[in-house]
Amino acid sequence: MRQPRQTNVKLAVDLGGLHMKNPVTTASGTFAAGHEYSDFVDVSKLGAVTTKGVSLNGWSGNASPRIAETPSGMLNSIGLQNPGVKHLLEHDLPWLREVGATTIVNVSGHSFDEYVDVIEALDESGLVDAYEVNISCPNVDAGGMTIGTDPKSVEQVVGMCRKATKLPMIVKLTPNVTDITEIAKAAVSAGADALSLINTLLGMAIDIERRKPQLARYVGGLSGPAVKPVALRMVWEVHKAVDVPLLGMGGIGTGADAVEFMLAGATSVAVGTANFTNPTATVDVINGIIDYCENHGVGDVNELVGALQ
């Protein structure tokens, strides 16, 4: 079981009121709730564990095939499959608390009210340290639009969630918009303590022999190294536009990747697709950040945030 190595570098960061022992968490949907990776890394030593998206009741997800490999990345259309909030409360959250992990719960919903229902079901458990509100899910209330692409919808759902909890609330932004800073400003104005970005980019892959899409749903979310330049640009733009901490993600697999995001303005980072090919990726990234700081005379990792010249 891998752990971060010892260092004199100060690694603790504050993500909108969430104290993290180091800047590294997991990207929702790539680490489950940590059980599957606990043989490889000590999850209590991560900055936080971000759970897979949870809805009020279980979702079966989309039809298969729902994963396709792409150059420098992957497409997925899992459809937020999850067993529901009751299972999370009874099984995953108690285990995370027992092992000493800091826990961020990713909240999903088909409607504005479902987001609130999930938070209310979790809020009194004492087992959650922060929420990541995923506003890139289908919005049935608005006729099937995506919540996260409309500033008014963003303000409404974030405002409703804000009233439901006093815990730190991170709002996860979709990159599938013309101007991500407008969405970021809407989320902050409605009460977001921090923002996470980016979610996956909408993409497609085709099997030319069958003349059919590789995914049953035709399109899916692109993640992995291929999206990193877009993610970095959006983190940089949002850092200049709003005054809340950012959780950067998109193609992070090394300490160097993480440092790039922090220089662009991220206070912390999430490791996602890299977990599928390297189960110790999270700890490797922490150690890579330590190496960079020691080699460049950085005594506190917070010195890196927004330090792009």
C-alpha atoms as a printed R data frame, in Angstrom:
    type eleno elety resid chain resno       x      y       z
1   ATOM     1    CA   MET     A     1   0.000  0.000   0.000
2   ATOM     2    CA   ARG     A     2   1.609  3.240  -1.145
3   ATOM     3    CA   GLN     A     3   1.718  6.394   0.930
4   ATOM     4    CA   PRO     A     4   3.063  9.868   0.251
5   ATOM     5    CA   ARG     A     5   6.695 10.183   1.239
6   ATOM     6    CA   GLN     A     6   7.847 12.315   4.151
7   ATOM     7    CA   THR     A     7   8.674 15.951   3.433
8   ATOM     8    CA   ASN     A     8   9.113 19.323   5.099
9   ATOM     9    CA   VAL     A     9   7.025 20.973   2.370
10  ATOM    10    CA   LYS     A    10   3.713 22.272   3.718
11  ATOM    11    CA   LEU     A    11   1.062 20.467   1.660
12  ATOM    12    CA   ALA     A    12  -2.217 21.409   3.381
13  ATOM    13    CA   VAL     A    13  -4.713 23.482   1.397
14  ATOM    14    CA   ASP     A    14  -8.129 24.999   2.089
15  ATOM    15    CA   LEU     A    15 -10.690 24.318  -0.627
16  ATOM    16    CA   GLY     A    16 -13.577 26.620   0.209
17  ATOM    17    CA   GLY     A    17 -13.629 25.636   3.862
18  ATOM    18    CA   LEU     A    18 -12.613 22.011   3.296
19  ATOM    19    CA   HIS     A    19  -9.260 21.301   4.939
20  ATOM    20    CA   MET     A    20  -7.195 18.928   2.818
21  ATOM    21    CA   LYS     A    21  -3.927 17.476   4.111
22  ATOM    22    CA   ASN     A    22  -2.526 17.758   0.580
23  ATOM    23    CA   PRO     A    23  -3.930 19.103  -2.716
24  ATOM    24    CA   VAL     A    24  -4.856 15.754  -4.290
25  ATOM    25    CA   THR     A    25  -8.285 14.131  -4.432
26  ATOM    26    CA   THR     A    26  -9.947 11.724  -6.851
27  ATOM    27    CA   ALA     A    27 -12.216 12.584  -9.747
28  ATOM    28    CA   SER     A    28 -15.761 11.367  -9.241
29  ATOM    29    CA   GLY     A    29 -16.565  8.137 -11.043
30  ATOM    30    CA   THR     A    30 -12.961  6.956 -11.319
31  ATOM    31    CA   PHE     A    31 -12.303  5.757  -7.766
32  ATOM    32    CA   ALA     A    32 -15.721  4.496  -6.610
33  ATOM    33    CA   ALA     A    33 -15.623  5.191  -2.852
34  ATOM    34    CA   GLY     A    34 -12.068  3.988  -2.400
35  ATOM    35    CA   HIS     A    35 -12.601  0.321  -1.459
36  ATOM    36    CA   GLU     A    36 -11.254 -0.984  -4.747
37  ATOM    37    CA   TYR     A    37  -8.062  1.069  -4.465
38  ATOM    38    CA   SER     A    38  -7.352  0.579  -0.754
39  ATOM    39    CA   ASP     A    39  -5.037 -2.363  -1.475
40  ATOM    40    CA   PHE     A    40  -2.865 -0.040  -3.573
41  ATOM    41    CA   VAL     A    41  -2.937  3.318  -1.762
42  ATOM    42    CA   ASP     A    42  -3.698  4.493   1.762
43  ATOM    43    CA   VAL     A    43  -6.848  6.498   1.046
44  ATOM    44    CA   SER     A    44  -6.573  8.265   4.404
45  ATOM    45    CA   LYS     A    45  -3.384  9.931   3.161
46  ATOM    46    CA   LEU     A    46  -5.062 11.548   0.160
47  ATOM    47    CA   GLY     A    47  -6.232 15.134   0.393
48  ATOM    48    CA   ALA     A    48  -9.751 13.738   0.032
49  ATOM    49    CA   VAL     A    49 -11.689 10.928  -1.588
50  ATOM    50    CA   THR     A    50 -14.434 12.144  -3.923
51  ATOM    51    CA   THR     A    51 -17.126  9.509  -4.253
52  ATOM    52    CA   LYS     A    52 -18.876  8.402  -7.402
53  ATOM    53    CA   GLY     A    53 -21.967 10.503  -8.123
54  ATOM    54    CA   VAL     A    54 -24.904  9.554  -5.917
55  ATOM    55    CA   SER     A    55 -28.584 10.065  -6.611
56  ATOM    56    CA   LEU     A    56 -31.531  9.733  -4.237
57  ATOM    57    CA   ASN     A    57 -32.433  6.312  -5.601
58  ATOM    58    CA   GLY     A    58 -30.258  3.937  -7.600
59  ATOM    59    CA   TRP     A    59 -29.714  4.489 -11.320
60  ATOM    60    CA   SER     A    60 -28.984  1.593 -13.679
61  ATOM    61    CA   GLY     A    61 -26.986  3.759 -16.062
62  ATOM    62    CA   ASN     A    62 -26.850  3.611 -19.848
63  ATOM    63    CA   ALA     A    63 -26.878  0.609 -22.161
64  ATOM    64    CA   SER     A    64 -23.626 -1.089 -23.208
65  ATOM    65    CA   PRO     A    65 -21.190 -0.607 -24.799
66  ATOM    66    CA   ARG     A    66 -20.503  2.505 -22.775
67  ATOM    67    CA   ILE     A    67 -16.710  2.811 -22.771
68  ATOM    68    CA   ALA     A    68 -14.443  3.354 -25.757
69  ATOM    69    CA   GLU     A    69 -10.696  3.937 -25.868
70  ATOM    70    CA   THR     A    70  -9.474  6.960 -27.814
71  ATOM    71    CA   PRO     A    71  -6.046  8.391 -28.617
72  ATOM    72    CA   SER     A    72  -4.682  9.736 -25.308
73  ATOM    73    CA   GLY     A    73  -7.972  9.221 -23.518
74  ATOM    74    CA   MET     A    74 -11.288  7.452 -23.254
75  ATOM    75    CA   LEU     A    75 -14.975  8.009 -23.874
76  ATOM    76    CA   ASN     A    76 -17.579  6.965 -21.340
77  ATOM    77    CA   SER     A    77 -21.349  7.052 -21.229
78  ATOM    78    CA   ILE     A    78 -21.829  5.203 -17.936
79  ATOM    79    CA   GLY     A    79 -24.866  7.303 -17.128
80  ATOM    80    CA   LEU     A    80 -24.038  7.870 -13.450
81  ATOM    81    CA   GLN     A    81 -24.881  4.304 -12.463
82  ATOM    82    CA   ASN     A    82 -25.058  4.129  -8.658
83  ATOM    83    CA   PRO     A    83 -26.941  2.214  -5.947
84  ATOM    84    CA   GLY     A    84 -28.408  5.323  -4.329
85  ATOM    85    CA   VAL     A    85 -27.890  7.442  -1.234
86  ATOM    86    CA   LYS     A    86 -29.052  4.793   1.248
87  ATOM    87    CA   HIS     A    87 -26.307  2.402   0.154
88  ATOM    88    CA   LEU     A    88 -23.725  5.179   0.392
89  ATOM    89    CA   LEU     A    89 -24.851  5.992   3.925
90  ATOM    90    CA   GLU     A    90 -24.899  2.386   5.091
91  ATOM    91    CA   HIS     A    91 -21.746  1.057   3.446
92  ATOM    92    CA   ASP     A    92 -19.297  3.502   1.862
93  ATOM    93    CA   LEU     A    93 -19.367  6.557   4.112
94  ATOM    94    CA   PRO     A    94 -18.938  4.623   7.386
95  ATOM    95    CA   TRP     A    95 -15.934  2.804   5.891
96  ATOM    96    CA   LEU     A    96 -14.348  6.066   4.729
97  ATOM    97    CA   ARG     A    97 -14.846  7.548   8.204
98  ATOM    98    CA   GLU     A    98 -13.408  4.421   9.824
99  ATOM    99    CA   VAL     A    99 -10.193  4.542   7.800
100 ATOM   100    CA   GLY     A   100  -9.789  8.275   8.423
101 ATOM   101    CA   ALA     A   101 -10.403  9.614   4.923
102 ATOM   102    CA   THR     A   102 -11.624 13.122   4.177
103 ATOM   103    CA   THR     A   103 -14.795 12.661   2.122
104 ATOM   104    CA   ILE     A   104 -16.324 14.702  -0.669
105 ATOM   105    CA   VAL     A   105 -19.664 13.340  -1.897
106 ATOM   106    CA   ASN     A   106 -20.516 14.004  -5.537
107 ATOM   107    CA   VAL     A   107 -24.228 14.839  -5.743
108 ATOM   108    CA   SER     A   108 -26.286 14.067  -8.857
109 ATOM   109    CA   GLY     A   109 -29.920 14.484  -9.760
110 ATOM   110    CA   HIS     A   110 -32.500 14.321 -12.533
111 ATOM   111    CA   SER     A   111 -34.137 17.466 -11.176
112 ATOM   112    CA   PHE     A   112 -33.380 20.454  -8.977
113 ATOM   113    CA   ASP     A   113 -35.345 18.924  -6.113
114 ATOM   114    CA   GLU     A   114 -33.408 15.656  -6.266
115 ATOM   115    CA   TYR     A   115 -30.121 17.465  -5.644
116 ATOM   116    CA   VAL     A   116 -31.620 18.950  -2.502
117 ATOM   117    CA   ASP     A   117 -33.110 15.616  -1.438
118 ATOM   118    CA   VAL     A   118 -29.699 13.929  -1.682
119 ATOM   119    CA   ILE     A   119 -28.009 16.614   0.386
120 ATOM   120    CA   GLU     A   120 -30.753 16.549   3.009
121 ATOM   121    CA   ALA     A   121 -30.467 12.758   3.255
122 ATOM   122    CA   LEU     A   122 -26.717 13.033   3.839
123 ATOM   123    CA   ASP     A   123 -26.338 16.227   5.805
124 ATOM   124    CA   GLU     A   124 -27.152 14.996   9.295
125 ATOM   125    CA   SER     A   125 -25.068 11.816   9.044
126 ATOM   126    CA   GLY     A   126 -21.834 13.474  10.159
127 ATOM   127    CA   LEU     A   127 -20.056 11.362   7.554
128 ATOM   128    CA   VAL     A   128 -19.601 13.995   4.843
129 ATOM   129    CA   ASP     A   129 -16.917 16.688   4.825
130 ATOM   130    CA   ALA     A   130 -18.002 18.495   1.649
131 ATOM   131    CA   TYR     A   131 -20.272 18.177  -1.375
132 ATOM   132    CA   GLU     A   132 -19.399 18.359  -5.044
133 ATOM   133    CA   VAL     A   133 -22.590 19.331  -6.865
134 ATOM   134    CA   ASN     A   134 -22.460 17.929 -10.386
135 ATOM   135    CA   ILE     A   135 -24.440 20.366 -12.525
136 ATOM   136    CA   SER     A   136 -23.841 18.611 -15.844
137 ATOM   137    CA   CYS     A   137 -26.613 16.040 -15.512
138 ATOM   138    CA   PRO     A   138 -29.858 16.019 -17.551
139 ATOM   139    CA   ASN     A   139 -32.323 18.562 -16.185
140 ATOM   140    CA   VAL     A   140 -35.804 17.141 -16.505
141 ATOM   141    CA   ASP     A   141 -37.308 20.287 -14.956
142 ATOM   142    CA   ALA     A   142 -35.996 22.348 -17.884
143 ATOM   143    CA   GLY     A   143 -37.106 19.974 -20.618
144 ATOM   144    CA   GLY     A   144 -33.980 17.871 -20.877
145 ATOM   145    CA   MET     A   145 -31.461 20.706 -21.049
146 ATOM   146    CA   THR     A   146 -28.149 20.405 -19.227
147 ATOM   147    CA   ILE     A   147 -28.281 22.353 -15.989
148 ATOM   148    CA   GLY     A   148 -24.702 23.495 -16.199
149 ATOM   149    CA   THR     A   149 -24.960 25.276 -19.552
150 ATOM   150    CA   ASP     A   150 -27.536 27.880 -18.484
151 ATOM   151    CA   PRO     A   151 -26.510 30.526 -15.914
152 ATOM   152    CA   LYS     A   152 -30.078 30.917 -14.640
153 ATOM   153    CA   SER     A   153 -30.422 27.168 -14.054
154 ATOM   154    CA   VAL     A   154 -27.031 27.136 -12.361
155 ATOM   155    CA   GLU     A   155 -28.041 29.925 -10.005
156 ATOM   156    CA   GLN     A   156 -31.301 28.173  -9.158
157 ATOM   157    CA   VAL     A   157 -29.941 24.724  -8.379
158 ATOM   158    CA   VAL     A   158 -26.853 25.990  -6.560
159 ATOM   159    CA   GLY     A   159 -29.004 28.383  -4.522
160 ATOM   160    CA   MET     A   160 -31.341 25.546  -3.524
161 ATOM   161    CA   CYS     A   161 -28.413 23.334  -2.523
162 ATOM   162    CA   ARG     A   162 -26.835 26.197  -0.588
163 ATOM   163    CA   LYS     A   163 -29.943 26.504   1.574
164 ATOM   164    CA   ALA     A   164 -29.845 22.765   2.290
165 ATOM   165    CA   THR     A   165 -26.373 22.617   3.848
166 ATOM   166    CA   LYS     A   166 -23.738 24.587   5.708
167 ATOM   167    CA   LEU     A   167 -20.962 22.211   4.652
168 ATOM   168    CA   PRO     A   168 -18.450 23.344   2.017
169 ATOM   169    CA   MET     A   169 -20.059 23.131  -1.403
170 ATOM   170    CA   ILE     A   170 -18.009 22.664  -4.556
171 ATOM   171    CA   VAL     A   171 -19.851 23.102  -7.848
172 ATOM   172    CA   LYS     A   172 -18.608 21.011 -10.782
173 ATOM   173    CA   LEU     A   173 -18.654 22.810 -14.116
174 ATOM   174    CA   THR     A   174 -19.205 21.400 -17.579
175 ATOM   175    CA   PRO     A   175 -16.755 22.489 -20.306
176 ATOM   176    CA   ASN     A   176 -19.413 22.140 -23.004
177 ATOM   177    CA   VAL     A   177 -20.233 25.844 -23.012
178 ATOM   178    CA   THR     A   178 -19.166 28.907 -24.983
179 ATOM   179    CA   ASP     A   179 -17.937 30.910 -21.960
180 ATOM   180    CA   ILE     A   180 -17.199 28.939 -18.804
181 ATOM   181    CA   THR     A   181 -16.557 32.112 -16.805
182 ATOM   182    CA   GLU     A   182 -20.231 33.070 -17.052
183 ATOM   183    CA   ILE     A   183 -21.233 29.721 -15.569
184 ATOM   184    CA   ALA     A   184 -18.571 30.078 -12.873
185 ATOM   185    CA   LYS     A   185 -19.829 33.530 -11.888
186 ATOM   186    CA   ALA     A   186 -23.405 32.240 -11.679
187 ATOM   187    CA   ALA     A   187 -22.384 29.388  -9.381
188 ATOM   188    CA   VAL     A   188 -20.387 31.680  -7.106
189 ATOM   189    CA   SER     A   189 -23.167 34.264  -6.911
190 ATOM   190    CA   ALA     A   190 -25.555 31.522  -5.754
191 ATOM   191    CA   GLY     A   191 -23.299 30.371  -2.931
192 ATOM   192    CA   ALA     A   192 -20.607 28.003  -4.225
193 ATOM   193    CA   ASP     A   193 -17.625 27.845  -1.865
194 ATOM   194    CA   ALA     A   194 -15.384 26.410  -4.585
195 ATOM   195    CA   LEU     A   195 -15.580 25.238  -8.194
196 ATOM   196    CA   SER     A   196 -14.317 22.044  -9.791
197 ATOM   197    CA   LEU     A   197 -13.439 21.879 -13.471
198 ATOM   198    CA   ILE     A   198 -13.527 20.411 -15.930
199 ATOM   199    CA   ASN     A   199 -16.047 17.654 -16.391
200 ATOM   200    CA   THR     A   200 -15.713 15.599 -19.566
201 ATOM   201    CA   LEU     A   201 -15.902 16.996 -23.091
202 ATOM   202    CA   LEU     A   202 -18.639 15.616 -25.321
203 ATOM   203    CA   GLY     A   203 -17.165 13.297 -27.947
204 ATOM   204    CA   MET     A   204 -17.820 10.373 -30.270
205 ATOM   205    CA   ALA     A   205 -16.083  7.327 -31.754
206 ATOM   206    CA   ILE     A   206 -17.170  5.255 -34.773
207 ATOM   207    CA   ASP     A   207 -16.524  1.624 -35.759
208 ATOM   208    CA   ILE     A   208 -15.975  1.931 -39.516
209 ATOM   209    CA   GLU     A   209 -16.298 -1.832 -40.153
210 ATOM   210    CA   ARG     A   210 -19.780 -1.960 -38.646
211 ATOM   211    CA   ARG     A   211 -20.555  1.648 -39.587
212 ATOM   212    CA   LYS     A   212 -21.912  2.124 -36.098
213 ATOM   213    CA   PRO     A   213 -20.974  4.288 -33.126
214 ATOM   214    CA   GLN     A   214 -18.732  2.581 -30.580
215 ATOM   215    CA   LEU     A   215 -21.015  3.708 -27.748
216 ATOM   216    CA   ALA     A   216 -24.629  2.557 -27.467
217 ATOM   217    CA   ARG     A   217 -25.649  6.125 -26.712
218 ATOM   218    CA   TYR     A   218 -23.603  7.392 -29.683
219 ATOM   219    CA   VAL     A   219 -21.826 10.133 -27.697
220 ATOM   220    CA   GLY     A   220 -19.986 10.166 -24.394
221 ATOM   221    CA   GLY     A   221 -17.623 12.107 -22.192
222 ATOM   222    CA   LEU     A   222 -13.988 12.412 -23.277
223 ATOM   223    CA   SER     A   223 -11.404 12.322 -20.477
224 ATOM   224    CA   GLY     A   224  -7.705 11.647 -20.074
225 ATOM   225    CA   PRO     A   225  -4.557 13.433 -21.309
226 ATOM   226    CA   ALA     A   226  -6.322 14.546 -24.506
227 ATOM   227    CA   VAL     A   227  -8.442 17.078 -22.579
228 ATOM   228    CA   LYS     A   228  -5.650 18.559 -20.442
229 ATOM   229    CA   PRO     A   229  -4.904 21.644 -22.609
230 ATOM   230    CA   VAL     A   230  -8.598 22.571 -22.622
231 ATOM   231    CA   ALA     A   231  -8.872 21.988 -18.873
232 ATOM   232    CA   LEU     A   232  -5.818 24.115 -18.134
233 ATOM   233    CA   ARG     A   233  -7.160 26.963 -20.249
234 ATOM   234    CA   MET     A   234 -10.521 26.887 -18.489
235 ATOM   235    CA   VAL     A   235  -8.967 26.776 -15.004
236 ATOM   236    CA   TRP     A   236  -6.817 29.770 -15.947
237 ATOM   237    CA   GLU     A   237  -9.836 31.685 -17.265
238 ATOM   238    CA   VAL     A   238 -12.010 30.928 -14.241
239 ATOM   239    CA   HIS     A   239  -9.213 31.765 -11.788
240 ATOM   240    CA   LYS     A   240  -9.097 35.265 -13.275
241 ATOM   241    CA   ALA     A   241 -12.886 35.611 -13.231
242 ATOM   242    CA   VAL     A   242 -13.941 34.546  -9.718
243 ATOM   243    CA   ASP     A   243 -12.555 34.731  -6.188
244 ATOM   244    CA   VAL     A   244 -13.144 31.210  -4.868
245 ATOM   245    CA   PRO     A   245 -10.740 28.243  -4.766
246 ATOM   246    CA   LEU     A   246 -10.660 25.887  -7.742
247 ATOM   247    CA   LEU     A   247 -10.348 22.106  -7.929
248 ATOM   248    CA   GLY     A   248  -8.641 21.422 -11.254
249 ATOM   249    CA   MET     A   249  -8.956 18.204 -13.216
250 ATOM   250    CA   GLY     A   250  -8.616 16.843 -16.728
251 ATOM   251    CA   GLY     A   251  -5.755 14.593 -17.799
252 ATOM   252    CA   ILE     A   252  -3.749 14.727 -14.572
253 ATOM   253    CA   GLY     A   253  -1.470 11.691 -14.191
254 ATOM   254    CA   THR     A   254   1.791 13.090 -12.812
255 ATOM   255    CA   GLY     A   255   3.027 15.625 -10.326
256 ATOM   256    CA   ALA     A   256   4.065 17.845 -13.213
257 ATOM   257    CA   ASP     A   257   0.495 17.828 -14.537
258 ATOM   258    CA   ALA     A   258  -0.781 18.827 -11.101
259 ATOM   259    CA   VAL     A   259   1.729 21.677 -10.793
260 ATOM   260    CA   GLU     A   260   0.583 23.035 -14.165
261 ATOM   261    CA   PHE     A   261  -2.992 23.207 -12.878
262 ATOM   262    CA   MET     A   262  -1.925 24.893  -9.665
263 ATOM   263    CA   LEU     A   263   0.134 27.497 -11.528
264 ATOM   264    CA   ALA     A   264  -2.952 28.152 -13.671
265 ATOM   265    CA   GLY     A   265  -4.984 28.849 -10.525
266 ATOM   266    CA   ALA     A   266  -6.128 25.566  -8.977
267 ATOM   267    CA   THR     A   267  -5.836 25.221  -5.200
268 ATOM   268    CA   SER     A   268  -6.227 21.453  -5.444
269 ATOM   269    CA   VAL     A   269  -6.403 18.821  -8.171
270 ATOM   270    CA   ALA     A   270  -8.282 15.612  -8.926
271 ATOM   271    CA   VAL     A   271  -6.841 12.477 -10.505
272 ATOM   272    CA   GLY     A   272  -9.348 10.656 -12.695
273 ATOM   273    CA   THR     A   273  -8.750  8.538 -15.779
274 ATOM   274    CA   ALA     A   274  -5.145  7.866 -14.702
275 ATOM   275    CA   ASN     A   275  -6.534  5.666 -11.904
276 ATOM   276    CA   PHE     A   276  -7.704  3.134 -14.497
277 ATOM   277    CA   THR     A   277  -4.196  2.509 -15.830
278 ATOM   278    CA   ASN     A   278  -2.220  3.164 -12.653
279 ATOM   279    CA   PRO     A   279  -3.918  2.327  -9.342
280 ATOM   280    CA   THR     A   280  -1.278  4.280  -7.390
281 ATOM   281    CA   ALA     A   281  -1.659  7.405  -9.533
282 ATOM   282    CA   THR     A   282  -3.025  9.529  -6.684
283 ATOM   283    CA   VAL     A   283  -0.015  8.954  -4.432
284 ATOM   284    CA   ASP     A   284   2.359  9.242  -7.391
285 ATOM   285    CA   VAL     A   285   0.909 12.705  -8.076
286 ATOM   286    CA   ILE     A   286   1.338 13.766  -4.436
287 ATOM   287    CA   ASN     A   287   4.955 12.607  -4.487
288 ATOM   288    CA   GLY     A   288   5.506 14.392  -7.794
289 ATOM   289    CA   ILE     A   289   4.247 17.648  -6.281
290 ATOM   290    CA   ILE     A   290   6.621 17.143  -3.346
291 ATOM   291    CA   ASP     A   291   9.526 16.529  -5.730
292 ATOM   292    CA   TYR     A   292   8.763 19.732  -7.639
293 ATOM   293    CA   CYS     A   293   8.502 21.832  -4.499
294 ATOM   294    CA   GLU     A   294  11.727 20.478  -3.028
295 ATOM   295    CA   ASN     A   295  13.601 20.934  -6.293
296 ATOM   296    CA   HIS     A   296  12.368 24.525  -6.707
297 ATOM   297    CA   GLY     A   297  12.648 25.750  -3.133
298 ATOM   298    CA   VAL     A   298   8.904 25.918  -2.551
299 ATOM   299    CA   GLY     A   299   8.185 25.572   1.159
300 ATOM   300    CA   ASP     A   300   4.394 25.754   0.970
301 ATOM   301    CA   VAL     A   301   2.377 24.296  -1.890
302 ATOM   302    CA   ASN     A   302  -0.005 27.266  -1.720
303 ATOM   303    CA   GLU     A   303   2.788 29.386  -3.190
304 ATOM   304    CA   LEU     A   304   2.101 27.675  -6.517
305 ATOM   305    CA   VAL     A   305  -1.554 28.679  -6.793
306 ATOM   306    CA   GLY     A   306  -1.990 31.157  -9.632
307 ATOM   307    CA   ALA     A   307   1.774 31.781  -9.815
308 ATOM   308    CA   LEU     A   308   1.852 31.650 -13.609
309 ATOM   309    CA   GLN     A   309   4.040 34.500 -14.872
